[in-house]
């Protein structure tokens, strides 16, 4: 079994965030989305320094082997928040070693510190390993997801 550490990224960790983007691109079979138009260092610094974005990287020595990107959503109906896991991936050579579970456990710890009441994530039906992981850690809800396009801005 490999030894790895899980680290929350912050401003100054842009190189680790870029490595994590590479892991996402490989794991999701979508290197263009995660590699072609990477954010500028200043954008990543601002994002990593924000109070609403959470990035966790799992590392084996200096190599990023997995990670997650999540957003804390402040609620309006009560003084609490929920956390949405936007992306979670582990490099193929490091799967089935507890890395994804460790990432979620660290996010749970952060959620507790922030006063969140739930973490939620969506999984695509063909992704059986992700569904099995999330079912082991939480309760399943069957929902529909809709992408509503945003019209482009008109030139002034």
Protein Blocks (a to p, Z undefined) as FASTA:
>chain_A
ZZdddddddehilmmmmmmmmmmmmmnopaklmmmmgccfklmmmmmmpckbccddddeh
jbcfbdcdddddddfkbccdddddfbdcddfklgonommmmmmmmmmmmmmmnopabdcd
dddfklmmlmmmmmmmmccdddddddddddddddZZ
